[in-house]
Amino acid sequence: MAGTVALCLGLTTGCSFGDGSDPKRAAAQQQRFCAQFGQWQQDVDTPDADSVSGQMVIDAAKVLDREHLDTGGSHILRDTEAAVVYRMHDSGARVAAYCDRAGFETLVG
């Protein structure tokens, strides 16, 4: 039992940089996400928009979620999926607010 607890603790503490252990990497992930969300915002209303842009945003949100980089009580993956898949304006506004808090407000509309 003690070995299992130690293994779990080792896995949970060693797998994430969302705790600030690598702020440059965290900022790069956030910037990538915000840039992709901003690109999706530009592409979404064009007649030849495809699902690739939306899927790239969702994939980037999965990284933020996995690395615990959703800040301020946000639910970045859920909000991103709702904005991209269901075109929910409120969710898109929360994603844009996330990018604003992360310091990448100029990348989103």
RAFENZI-V613998 format. One record per residue. N is the residue number from 1. RES is the residue in one letter. D_LAST is the distance of its C-alpha to the last C-alpha in Angstrom with 1 decimal. Layout:
# RAFENZI-V613998
<<N	RES	D_LAST> <N	RES	D_LAST>>
This chain:
# RAFENZI-V613998
<<1	M	51.3> <2	A	50.7> <3	G	49.7> <4	T	47.1> <5	V	45.6> <6	A	45.5> <7	L	43.9> <8	C	41.1> <9	L	40.5> <10	G	40.4> <11	L	38.0> <12	T	35.6> <13	T	35.6> <14	G	35.6> <15	C	32.7> <16	S	29.6> <17	F	28.0> <18	G	25.7> <19	D	28.4> <20	G	27.4> <21	S	30.1> <22	D	27.9> <23	P	24.9> <24	K	24.1> <25	R	23.9> <26	A	21.8> <27	A	19.3> <28	A	19.3> <29	Q	18.7> <30	Q	15.7> <31	Q	14.2> <32	R	15.1> <33	F	13.5> <34	C	10.1> <35	A	10.3> <36	Q	11.5> <37	F	9.0> <38	G	6.2> <39	Q	9.1> <40	W	9.9> <41	Q	6.9> <42	Q	8.1> <43	D	11.6> <44	V	12.0> <45	D	13.0> <46	T	15.2> <47	P	18.9> <48	D	19.7> <49	A	17.0> <50	D	19.0> <51	S	19.1> <52	V	19.1> <53	S	15.4> <54	G	15.3> <55	Q	18.4> <56	M	17.2> <57	V	14.4> <58	I	17.2> <59	D	19.7> <60	A	17.6> <61	A	17.2> <62	K	21.0> <63	V	21.6> <64	L	19.8> <65	D	21.8> <66	R	25.0> <67	E	24.8> <68	H	24.1> <69	L	20.9> <70	D	19.3> <71	T	19.6> <72	G	20.4> <73	G	21.7> <74	S	18.6> <75	H	19.3> <76	I	16.7> <77	L	18.5> <78	R	19.2> <79	D	15.8> <80	T	14.3> <81	E	17.2> <82	A	16.9> <83	A	13.2> <84	V	14.2> <85	V	17.8> <86	Y	18.0> <87	R	14.6> <88	M	14.9> <89	H	12.2> <90	D	13.6> <91	S	13.5> <92	G	9.8> <93	A	9.4> <94	R	12.0> <95	V	10.5> <96	A	7.4> <97	A	10.4> <98	Y	12.4> <99	C	10.3> <100	D	10.5> <101	R	14.2> <102	A	14.7> <103	G	13.7> <104	F	10.8> <105	E	8.0> <106	T	7.5> <107	L	7.0> <108	V	3.8> <109	G	0.0>>
